[in-house]
Amino acid sequence: MAKIWLVEEKTLPARGYKEADRALSWCIEHLQLRPDNRSPARMWALVIGGARLSFSDDTRFVVVEVSDEEAGGWLPGYYVLDITPRDTRQALERVSEE
């Protein structure tokens, strides 16, 4: 399963928490995950993993972590999405795991 992280921008380093686990295919279909969203920086590994944050305007980034097991034809790593945290939460609420 790919991990969907919401990351807050106002702290340095940024803090984030795992919002959900979904299949890579779900992230592609519902969150518009694309190969070019892959982040070359390894900073996300240092940033994510904190306690759940309250949803606020400081929650800026949606990061999908693709593991070696999930990758298939994709490169494992962290993908920074163009979708907003608010839209991500709506997609998670609207669409159940397929």
C-alpha positions in Angstrom: 0.0 0.0 0.0 1.1 3.5 -0.8 1.1 5.9 2.2 -0.6 9.3 1.9 1.0 11.9 4.1 -0.2 15.4 4.8 2.7 17.8 5.6 2.6 21.1 7.4 4.8 23.9 6.0 5.2 26.3 8.9 7.7 24.3 10.9 11.3 23.5 10.0 11.7 20.8 9.4 8.2 20.4 8.2 6.0 17.9 10.1 3.6 15.5 8.6 1.4 12.5 9.5 0.0 9.6 7.6 -3.6 10.2 6.6 -4.2 6.9 4.9 -2.9 3.8 3.1 -4.2 3.2 -0.5 -3.2 1.1 -3.5 -1.0 2.9 -5.9 -3.7 2.5 -8.6 -6.2 4.3 -6.2 -3.7 7.2 -5.8 -3.3 7.5 -9.6 -7.0 7.5 -10.2 -8.3 9.6 -7.4 -5.3 11.9 -6.4 -3.9 12.4 -9.9 -0.5 10.8 -8.9 1.9 11.1 -11.8 5.5 9.8 -12.3 6.7 13.4 -12.6 5.5 14.2 -9.1 8.5 12.2 -7.7 10.6 14.3 -5.5 14.3 14.1 -6.1 15.0 15.2 -2.5 15.2 12.7 0.3 14.0 15.3 2.8 10.6 13.8 3.0 11.9 10.8 4.9 13.1 13.2 7.6 9.9 15.2 7.6 7.1 12.7 7.9 6.1 10.4 10.6 4.8 12.7 13.3 1.6 12.8 15.3 -1.6 13.7 13.6 -1.9 17.4 13.0 -5.1 19.3 13.1 -6.2 20.4 9.7 -5.3 24.0 9.1 -4.0 26.4 6.5 -0.5 25.3 7.5 -1.1 21.8 6.1 0.3 22.5 2.6 1.6 19.3 1.0 0.3 15.9 0.1 3.1 13.4 -0.2 2.6 9.8 -1.4 5.2 7.3 -0.3 5.6 4.5 -2.8 7.4 1.4 -1.3 9.5 -1.1 -3.2 6.8 -3.6 -2.9 4.1 -1.3 -4.3 6.2 0.3 -7.0 5.7 -2.1 -10.0 6.9 0.1 -12.9 7.2 3.2 -10.7 10.3 4.3 -8.9 10.0 3.9 -5.1 10.1 7.1 -3.1 8.2 10.2 -2.3 5.8 12.0 -4.7 4.6 15.5 -4.0 1.1 15.9 -5.4 -0.5 18.9 -7.0 -3.8 18.2 -5.2 -4.5 20.1 -1.9 -4.9 18.4 1.5 -8.5 19.4 1.5 -9.2 17.8 -1.8 -7.3 14.7 -0.7 -9.4 14.3 2.4 -12.6 14.8 0.3 -11.4 12.0 -2.1 -10.7 9.7 0.8 -14.1 10.3 2.3 -15.9 10.1 -1.1 -14.3 7.0 -2.5 -13.7 3.8 -0.5 -10.8 1.5 -1.2 -11.3 -0.3 -4.5 
